[in-house]
Amino acid sequence: MSKSSKKKRQRARRKAEKLQRKHAASYERGTLLPPRFLDVADAEIVEVEPDPAQAVADPALLERSRAHWELGDWEQLAALADQPLEHHPDRAKLSLLAGVGLAQHGDMTVARRHVRQALEWGCPRDLVARVMAAGVHNSLGRAASLHQDEARALGHFETSIATVSPRVDAKALGRARNIHEKARLGQLPEAANLLEDGMLKMRDGVPPDSAQLQAMASSIKALQIELAAVRAKAGQQGSAGARRRHSPQPRGLVAPPFVAVIAGVPRSGSTWSYNAARLLCERNNLSYYAEWCEDYKPEDHPACDLHIVKLHAPEQLIETRHRIVTSYRDLAERLASLVRVGWLADEPEAIRKAARHQATLTEYWADKSDFEISYDDILHRPHIAVLGIAETLDIPCTEDMARGIADGLVTLKADAAEVNDRGHASDTLMHSDHRATDDQRRNYLAKVQAALAGGIGEGA
């Protein structure tokens, strides 16, 4: 090898290492349990020449994905299906994990496609078999949870972990998976009890200001607050709290304008949904009138195909409406966002009081909603959320169109010059500081978690 070629390769390697450090530093860490690589003792490790396409690959992606698998965060794993994995050095295992996430969501056709791709990319067959078997145990654990068979549920979750990673602490990870799955199934009392029991066991020998302890205490309080709101709603309805869903008329049978309400708790993703609805109309050449509820004047726009109205409070709900689209975001994340934009005082008591109000408001909109978007989908699978909005509003949308709209939403912003007297841009309803940086999000979330953890002994 010539000296010039050697120097070029050294420069390329340094550049790749610099990019990798940049990506690693930008990743938002802080998971409750430390991530680990998949247990593949029989996998062959091969030294390969650096590929320019791999230089920008996220070096921590497999670690994070493993952590998501351990906790049963299937949404995050399913989102891997939307990432360009072809040139990633860990593409085989990542494709397998994408298949696992999709399978747990019930999307078996696409899941099988990703498992086949993992095999084609060299994923060991015994690892694929173990991961698939672990998925079956996870499904059995969920079924046992629904039947209130706690011992069997925990046993299946522990077996699921041990099947793939026999050398890790399957009992500890099984408990974490158990809590996560119960919360996803809506079993909030059970999840809160398991969290509180786990926190009591952790307290021995752990400093009271430990970040891990504080995060768990915050999660418990958030679950208790949301549980109280669910029970209050159930009491008002005189039932077990089953949520009503409408059977609305198709848009084609409604005389224009067709009125779509974009609602939900503040800072939960409703502005994103509002703009997604606007862009769907534009891509389909539909005439529309979109406005904040307090500026909404339907009589001035009678000839439009659609009216899109954004609001938050129950008293703002307009009488004439044909669909309601809402969004859901983690309670602590919502509160942190409110504190950041200055709509909520950065004081523990104010934060705890707002948490109770937000939980009640969340239940109100969940009961009214025709389609509820997960904030997780907005972040990780935005085209799926766009497709859901399109279906709810009876607006044609292909997957390519949904992806294009999702990409367009990422670049939306409100310059200070565009902000009106209400504090937002007239067209997008975005504020000039609408989006937080990673550092801002972490800092404000830590403050909110501390406030919620501080109220752990109080009533919900």
C-alpha positions in Angstrom: 0.0 0.0 0.0 1.4 3.4 -1.0 2.0 6.1 1.6 -0.6 8.4 0.0 -3.2 5.6 0.1 -2.4 4.8 3.7 -2.8 8.5 4.7 -6.1 8.7 2.9 -7.4 5.7 4.8 -6.2 7.1 8.1 -8.0 10.4 7.4 -11.1 8.5 6.4 -11.0 6.4 9.6 -10.5 9.5 11.8 -13.4 11.2 10.1 -15.6 8.1 10.6 -14.6 7.9 14.3 -15.4 11.6 14.7 -18.8 11.1 13.2 -19.5 8.1 15.4 -18.6 10.1 18.5 -20.9 12.9 17.4 -23.8 10.5 16.9 -23.1 8.7 20.2 -22.9 12.1 22.1 -26.2 13.3 20.5 -28.1 10.2 21.7 -30.3 10.9 24.7 -29.2 8.4 27.4 -30.9 7.7 30.7 -32.7 4.4 30.4 -33.5 2.8 33.8 -31.7 -0.4 32.9 -28.2 -0.5 31.2 -28.4 -1.6 27.6 -26.5 -4.7 26.5 -25.8 -6.4 23.2 -27.7 -9.4 22.1 -26.2 -12.7 23.4 -24.8 -14.2 20.2 -21.8 -16.2 21.4 -21.8 -18.2 18.1 -21.8 -15.2 15.8 -18.7 -14.8 13.7 -16.8 -11.5 14.1 -15.3 -10.4 10.8 -12.8 -7.6 10.3 -14.0 -5.6 7.3 -12.8 -2.6 5.4 -14.5 0.7 6.3 -17.5 1.4 4.1 -18.2 5.1 3.5 -21.9 4.3 3.8 -21.3 3.0 7.3 -19.4 6.0 8.5 -22.6 7.8 9.5 -24.2 4.7 11.0 -25.4 5.2 14.6 -22.9 3.1 16.6 -25.3 3.0 19.6 -28.4 1.9 17.7 -28.0 -1.8 18.6 -27.4 -1.0 22.3 -30.5 1.1 22.5 -32.6 -1.4 20.6 -31.5 -4.1 23.0 -32.6 -1.9 25.9 -36.0 -1.4 24.2 -36.3 -5.2 23.7 -35.6 -5.9 27.4 -38.3 -3.4 28.5 -40.8 -4.6 25.9 -40.8 -1.2 24.1 -42.2 -2.6 20.9 -43.0 0.7 19.4 -39.4 1.7 19.4 -38.4 -1.6 17.8 -41.1 -1.4 15.2 -39.8 2.0 14.3 -36.5 0.4 13.2 -38.4 -0.8 10.1 -38.5 2.8 8.9 -34.7 3.3 9.2 -32.2 2.7 6.4 -30.4 -0.4 7.8 -28.8 -1.7 4.7 -25.4 -0.2 5.3 -25.5 -0.5 9.1 -22.8 -2.9 10.5 -25.5 -4.5 12.8 -28.1 -4.6 10.2 -29.0 -8.3 10.6 -29.7 -8.1 14.3 -31.5 -4.7 13.9 -33.7 -6.2 11.1 -34.6 -9.1 13.4 -35.5 -6.7 16.3 -37.7 -4.7 13.9 -39.5 -7.9 13.0 -40.0 -8.6 16.7 -41.5 -5.2 17.4 -43.8 -5.4 14.3 -44.9 -8.9 15.4 -45.9 -7.7 18.9 -48.0 -5.0 17.2 -49.7 -7.7 15.1 -48.2 -6.7 11.8 -47.2 -10.2 10.9 -46.7 -9.8 7.2 -44.1 -7.0 7.5 -42.6 -8.8 10.5 -41.9 -11.9 8.5 -40.3 -9.8 5.8 -37.9 -8.3 8.3 -37.0 -11.7 9.8 -36.3 -13.1 6.3 -34.1 -10.1 5.6 -32.2 -10.6 8.9 -31.5 -14.2 7.8 -30.3 -13.1 4.4 -28.0 -10.6 6.0 -26.4 -13.3 8.0 -28.2 -13.4 11.4 -27.6 -16.8 13.1 -30.6 -19.1 12.7 -30.4 -20.2 16.4 -30.6 -16.5 17.5 -33.6 -15.9 15.2 -35.3 -19.0 16.7 -34.6 -17.9 20.3 -35.9 -14.4 19.7 -39.1 -15.7 18.1 -39.6 -18.1 21.0 -39.1 -15.2 23.4 -41.8 -13.4 21.5 -44.2 -16.2 22.1 -43.5 -16.2 25.8 -44.1 -12.4 25.9 -47.5 -12.9 24.3 -48.3 -15.6 26.8 -47.2 -13.3 29.6 -49.6 -10.6 28.3 -52.4 -13.1 28.1 -51.7 -14.2 31.7 -51.7 -10.6 32.8 -55.2 -10.1 31.3 -56.4 -13.1 33.3 -54.9 -11.7 36.5 -52.5 -14.7 36.7 -49.5 -12.8 38.1 -47.2 -15.7 38.8 -47.6 -17.1 35.3 -47.3 -13.7 33.7 -44.0 -13.0 35.5 -42.7 -16.5 34.7 -43.3 -16.0 31.0 -41.6 -12.6 30.9 -38.6 -14.0 32.8 -38.4 -16.9 30.4 -38.7 -14.5 27.4 -35.6 -12.7 28.6 -33.6 -15.8 29.6 -34.4 -17.5 26.2 -32.4 -14.8 24.4 -29.9 -13.7 27.1 -29.2 -16.6 29.4 -26.4 -14.8 31.2 -28.3 -11.7 32.3 -30.5 -11.2 35.4 -33.7 -12.5 33.9 -35.6 -11.9 37.1 -34.9 -8.2 37.3 -35.5 -7.6 33.6 -38.6 -9.8 33.8 -40.0 -7.6 36.5 -39.3 -4.5 34.4 -41.0 -6.1 31.4 -43.9 -7.1 33.5 -44.5 -3.4 34.6 -44.1 -2.1 31.1 -46.6 -4.6 29.6 -49.1 -4.0 32.3 -49.0 -0.3 31.7 -49.5 -0.9 28.0 -52.5 -3.2 28.7 -54.1 -0.4 30.8 -53.5 -2.2 34.1 -52.4 0.9 35.8 -53.1 -0.2 39.4 -51.0 -3.4 38.9 -48.2 -1.5 37.2 -48.1 1.2 40.0 -48.1 -1.5 42.7 -45.2 -3.3 41.0 -43.3 -0.1 40.6 -43.8 0.9 44.3 -42.7 -2.6 45.5 -39.6 -2.4 43.3 -38.8 1.1 44.6 -39.1 -0.1 48.3 -36.6 -2.9 47.5 -34.3 -0.5 45.8 -34.2 2.0 48.7 -31.8 -0.2 50.8 -28.4 1.2 50.2 -29.5 3.7 47.5 -29.1 7.4 48.1 -32.5 9.2 48.4 -31.5 11.6 45.6 -30.5 8.8 43.2 -31.6 9.5 39.6 -32.8 5.9 39.3 -34.9 6.1 42.4 -36.3 9.5 41.5 -37.3 8.3 38.0 -39.1 5.3 39.5 -40.9 7.4 42.1 -41.9 9.8 39.3 -43.3 7.0 37.3 -45.3 5.7 40.2 -46.8 9.1 40.9 -47.7 9.6 37.3 -49.4 6.2 37.1 -51.4 7.0 40.4 -52.5 10.4 39.1 -53.7 8.9 35.7 -55.4 6.0 37.6 -57.3 8.5 39.7 -58.6 10.2 36.6 -59.7 6.9 35.1 -61.5 5.9 38.2 -63.2 9.4 38.5 -64.4 9.1 34.9 -65.6 5.6 35.4 -67.6 6.8 38.5 -69.3 9.5 36.4 -70.2 7.0 33.7 -71.4 4.4 36.2 -69.5 1.8 34.4 -66.0 0.2 34.3 -64.8 3.2 32.3 -65.1 1.7 28.8 -64.3 4.4 26.3 -66.9 5.4 23.8 -66.0 5.4 20.1 -68.2 7.0 17.5 -69.5 5.5 14.2 -69.3 8.7 12.1 -70.7 9.3 8.7 -68.3 9.1 5.8 -67.1 12.5 4.7 -68.7 12.0 1.3 -72.1 11.9 2.9 -71.6 15.1 4.8 -72.6 18.4 3.2 -69.5 20.6 3.2 -67.8 21.9 5.1 -66.6 18.8 6.9 -65.4 20.0 10.3 -62.4 18.2 11.9 -61.5 19.1 15.5 -57.8 18.6 16.4 -57.8 18.5 20.2 -56.1 17.1 23.3 -54.1 18.1 26.2 -51.6 21.0 25.6 -48.1 20.0 24.5 -49.2 16.4 23.6 -48.7 16.7 19.8 -51.9 18.4 18.7 -50.1 21.1 16.7 -48.3 18.3 14.7 -51.7 16.7 14.0 -53.2 20.0 13.0 -50.5 20.6 10.4 -50.6 17.0 9.2 -54.4 17.5 8.5 -53.6 20.8 6.6 -50.9 19.2 4.5 -53.2 16.2 3.7 -55.7 18.7 2.3 -53.1 20.5 0.3 -51.7 17.3 -1.2 -55.2 16.3 -2.3 -56.2 19.7 -3.7 -59.0 20.0 -1.1 -60.0 23.5 -0.2 -59.8 24.0 3.6 -60.0 26.6 6.3 -57.7 25.9 9.3 -57.8 28.0 12.5 -57.3 28.2 16.2 -60.7 27.9 17.9 -60.9 31.4 19.3 -60.4 32.9 15.8 -62.6 30.4 14.0 -65.3 32.0 11.8 -67.0 29.3 9.9 -69.6 31.7 8.3 -66.7 33.4 6.4 -65.6 30.1 4.7 -68.8 28.2 3.8 -67.5 26.9 0.5 -64.5 25.0 1.8 -64.3 21.2 1.6 -62.9 21.0 5.2 -62.7 23.1 8.3 -59.8 22.2 10.7 -60.1 23.6 14.2 -57.5 23.3 16.9 -58.5 23.5 20.6 -57.6 22.2 24.1 -60.3 23.0 26.7 -63.6 21.2 26.9 -65.5 24.6 26.9 -63.8 25.3 23.5 -65.4 22.3 21.8 -67.6 23.6 18.9 -71.1 22.3 18.4 -70.8 21.5 14.7 -68.1 18.8 14.2 -67.7 15.6 12.3 -64.4 14.1 13.6 -62.2 14.6 16.7 -58.5 13.7 16.4 -56.6 13.7 19.7 -53.0 12.8 20.8 -51.5 11.2 23.9 -48.1 11.9 25.4 -46.4 10.7 28.6 -47.6 12.9 31.6 -44.1 13.9 32.8 -43.1 14.8 29.3 -46.1 17.0 28.8 -45.5 18.8 32.1 -41.8 19.3 31.3 -42.8 20.9 28.0 -45.3 23.2 29.8 -42.6 24.4 32.2 -40.2 25.0 29.4 -42.5 27.3 27.4 -43.4 29.2 30.6 -47.1 28.0 30.8 -46.5 26.3 34.1 -44.6 27.5 37.1 -41.4 25.7 37.9 -42.6 24.8 41.4 -43.2 21.3 42.8 -46.7 22.0 44.1 -47.8 23.7 40.8 -46.4 20.8 38.8 -48.3 18.2 40.9 -51.5 20.2 40.7 -51.1 20.5 36.9 -50.5 16.7 36.7 -53.9 16.0 38.3 -55.7 18.5 35.9 -53.8 17.0 32.9 -54.8 13.5 33.8 -58.5 14.5 34.0 -58.3 16.4 30.7 -56.6 13.4 29.0 -59.5 11.1 30.1 -62.0 13.7 28.8 -60.5 13.8 25.3 -59.9 10.0 25.2 -63.7 9.6 25.7 -64.5 12.1 22.9 -61.8 11.0 20.4 -62.4 9.3 17.0 -58.7 8.7 16.6 -56.0 9.1 19.2 -52.4 9.5 18.1 -49.5 8.2 20.2 -46.7 10.8 20.6 -44.4 7.9 20.2 -45.7 7.4 16.7 -45.2 11.1 16.0 -41.6 10.8 17.0 -40.7 7.4 15.6 -43.3 6.4 13.1 -44.8 9.7 11.9 -46.1 8.3 8.5 -48.2 5.8 10.4 -49.8 8.7 12.4 -50.4 10.6 9.1 -52.1 7.6 7.6 -54.3 7.3 10.7 -55.4 11.0 10.4 -56.1 10.5 6.7 -58.3 7.5 7.3 -60.1 9.3 10.1 -60.9 12.3 8.0 -61.6 10.2 4.9 -58.8 11.8 2.9 -57.0 9.7 0.3 -53.3 9.0 1.3 -50.7 6.6 0.0 -47.8 5.5 2.1 -45.4 7.6 0.0 -47.6 10.7 0.5 -47.7 10.0 4.2 -43.9 9.8 4.4 -43.6 13.0 2.4 -46.0 14.8 4.7 -44.1 13.5 7.7 -40.8 14.7 6.3 -42.4 18.1 5.7 -43.6 18.4 9.3 -40.1 18.0 10.6 -39.0 21.2 8.9 -42.0 23.3 10.0 -41.1 26.2 12.3 -42.4 29.6 13.3 -40.0 32.6 12.9 -40.4 35.4 15.4 -41.6 37.7 12.6 -44.5 35.3 11.8 -45.8 35.1 15.4 -49.1 37.0 16.0 -50.6 38.6 19.1 -51.6 35.2 20.4 -48.0 34.0 20.4 -48.1 31.6 17.4 -47.8 31.7 13.7 -51.2 32.2 12.0 -50.8 29.3 9.5 -49.1 26.6 11.5 -50.1 27.7 15.1 -46.5 27.0 16.1 -44.7 29.1 18.7 -41.2 30.5 18.0 -39.8 28.1 20.7 -42.2 25.3 19.9 -39.5 22.5 19.8 -37.1 21.8 22.6 -33.4 20.8 22.3 -32.3 17.5 23.7 -30.6 19.3 26.6 -33.7 21.4 27.4 -35.9 18.3 27.4 -33.6 16.4 29.7 -33.3 19.3 32.1 -37.0 20.1 32.4 -38.0 16.5 32.5 -35.6 16.0 35.5 -37.3 18.9 37.3 -40.7 17.5 36.7 -39.7 14.0 37.8 -38.3 15.4 41.0 -41.5 17.3 41.7 -43.7 14.2 41.1 -41.4 12.0 43.1 -41.6 14.5 45.9 -45.3 14.0 46.1 -45.2 10.2 46.2 -46.7 10.1 49.7 -49.7 12.3 48.8 -53.0 11.2 47.6 -53.5 11.1 43.8 
